[in-house]
């Protein structure tokens, strides 16, 4: 087994556990690092501002806002939605993608941009 061999011979080449990787990212660029709680807070705001109630519910269930951000599978989301979504993870996945696409991207403040060349 290659994994067992690498653990004994060259463990530094194995993928780092997620926590150590995040700590290393934070050390390398502390000003640019976004914590998990900040990501969750921004996601919650974006999801809560979705106008479509079904898509909002799908995103809440998928990303586990109601259970400490423990994500659910499309099958689990379908079971919780009920109706025509029960047992149809493909249909739920399409609904999840539609919901994700409906969230607009964050717009940066353009006031700090320096215009190098502008057409008239």
C-alpha positions in Angstrom: 0.0 0.0 0.0 1.6 3.3 -1.1 0.0 5.4 1.6 1.5 3.2 4.3 4.9 3.3 2.6 4.8 7.1 2.3 3.8 7.5 6.0 7.0 5.7 7.1 9.4 7.0 4.4 8.3 10.4 3.4 5.4 11.7 5.5 6.1 15.3 4.4 4.9 14.5 0.9 1.4 13.4 2.1 -1.3 16.0 2.1 -1.4 18.0 5.2 -4.4 17.8 7.5 -6.8 20.6 6.9 -6.2 22.4 10.2 -2.4 22.5 9.7 -2.9 23.7 6.2 -5.1 26.6 7.4 -2.7 27.6 10.1 0.1 27.7 7.5 -2.0 29.9 5.2 -2.7 32.2 8.1 1.0 32.5 8.9 2.0 33.2 5.3 -0.5 36.0 4.8 -2.3 37.1 7.9 -3.9 40.2 6.3 -5.5 38.2 3.5 -6.6 35.2 5.5 -10.4 34.8 6.0 -11.5 32.7 8.9 -14.1 30.0 8.7 -16.5 32.0 10.9 -16.2 35.0 8.5 -16.9 32.8 5.6 -20.0 31.3 7.4 -21.2 34.7 8.3 -20.9 36.0 4.8 -22.6 32.9 3.4 -25.5 33.2 5.9 -26.0 36.8 4.9 -26.0 36.0 1.2 -28.4 33.0 1.7 -30.8 35.0 3.9 -31.0 37.8 1.2 -32.1 35.3 -1.5 -35.5 36.4 -2.7 -36.7 32.9 -3.7 -37.9 30.9 -0.6 -37.3 27.5 -2.2 -33.7 28.3 -3.2 -33.0 29.9 0.2 -34.2 26.7 1.9 -32.1 24.5 -0.4 -29.0 26.5 0.4 -29.7 26.5 4.1 -30.1 22.7 4.1 -27.2 22.0 1.7 -24.7 24.0 3.7 -26.1 23.1 7.1 -26.8 26.5 8.4 -29.3 24.9 10.8 -26.8 22.3 12.1 -23.6 24.2 12.8 -22.5 24.3 9.1 -22.4 20.5 8.7 -23.1 20.0 5.0 -25.8 17.6 3.8 -25.7 15.5 0.6 -28.2 16.2 -2.2 -30.0 13.0 -1.2 -30.4 14.3 2.4 -31.6 17.7 1.1 -34.2 16.0 -1.1 -35.5 14.0 1.8 -35.9 17.1 3.9 -37.5 19.1 1.1 -40.0 16.2 0.5 -42.4 16.0 -2.4 -40.9 15.4 -5.8 -37.4 15.8 -4.5 -37.4 12.6 -2.3 -35.0 10.0 -3.7 -33.9 12.2 -6.6 -30.4 13.6 -5.8 -29.9 14.6 -9.5 -32.9 16.9 -9.4 -31.8 18.3 -6.1 -28.3 18.9 -7.4 -29.8 20.9 -10.3 -31.7 23.0 -7.8 -28.6 23.5 -5.7 -26.7 24.7 -8.8 -29.5 27.1 -9.7 -29.5 28.4 -6.1 -25.7 29.0 -6.1 -25.9 30.8 -9.5 -28.6 33.1 -8.2 -26.3 34.6 -5.5 -24.5 37.6 -7.0 -20.8 37.9 -6.7 -19.4 40.4 -4.3 -18.5 43.7 -5.9 -15.3 45.4 -4.8 -15.3 49.2 -4.1 -14.0 50.7 -7.4 -13.0 54.0 -5.7 -9.4 52.7 -4.9 -8.8 51.7 -8.6 -6.3 53.7 -10.5 -7.4 54.1 -14.2 -4.3 53.8 -16.4 -6.0 54.4 -19.8 -9.6 55.3 -20.5 -11.3 55.4 -23.9 -13.4 58.4 -24.8 
